[in-house]
Amino acid sequence: MTVEKLNPQGLLLIKPDIFKDSRGYFFESYNQKKLSDLGFTEKFVQDNISKSSFGTIRGLHYQVGKNTQGKLCQVIEGKVLDVAVDIRFGSPTFGKYYSVELSAENNLQLWIPPGFAHGFSVLSAAAIFHYKCTAFYSRDDERCIRFDDPQLGIEWKIENPIVSDKDKLGKSFSQIEKDFELNN
C-alpha cells in the first residue's frame, strides 16, 4: 500500500497492493495498521454505498460543526470522476479542485479530509461508489455547493448530467460560510 500526498494539501491518493492470479485478484481496501504506519490516523464510524447510472453527478457535499466528515472514497464497480474542492478560507488553494478517476480497474482510493466539498460524476454505464466517513451523517449539518458553479469551473466529463433536486438547490461557491479556516 502506498500513499501519495496531493495538492491541495490534505488530499491523499491511496494505492493498495493488489495480488492477482488466475482466479482474479485480492487486495485490502482498508488496513488501519498499515495506514497508521504511513501516518494516516483517521478513525471511521460509517460506511456508505451508492449505485448510480451513467451521467449522474452527486455533490458537491460537505458537513460542518461537530459532524464534519473526512471521507475515504473508492469505486467497487464502474468508473467515476471523483472531485474535491478546497473550501478552507485562507488556504492557498481555496476554491481550487482536484479530480481523479476512481474505478474498479485501478482500485485507487481518495482521502478527502474535512474542509473539502466532495462530488463525483459517473463515467461508466453504472458505478457503485463506497466511502468511509469519520463522522455520522447529519441532515442539519449538511451543506451543498452547486456542481455547475462557474467560479469553480469543474470539468465533470459529462454532458446533460442527471442531478438530484436537492443538489440543484446548492449554494453558489461565493455564498459558502466560513466553516473551515486554514491556520498556517
Secondary structure, DSSP 4 states (H G I P E B T S, - for coil): -EEEE-SSTT-EEEE---EEETTEEE--S--HHHHHHTT------EEEEEEEETTBEEEEEEE-GGG---EEEEEEESEEEEEEEE--BT-TTTT-EEEEEEETTT--EEEE-TTEEEEEEE-SSEEEEEEEESS---GGGEEEB-TT-TTT----S-SS-B--HHHHTPBPGGG-----B---
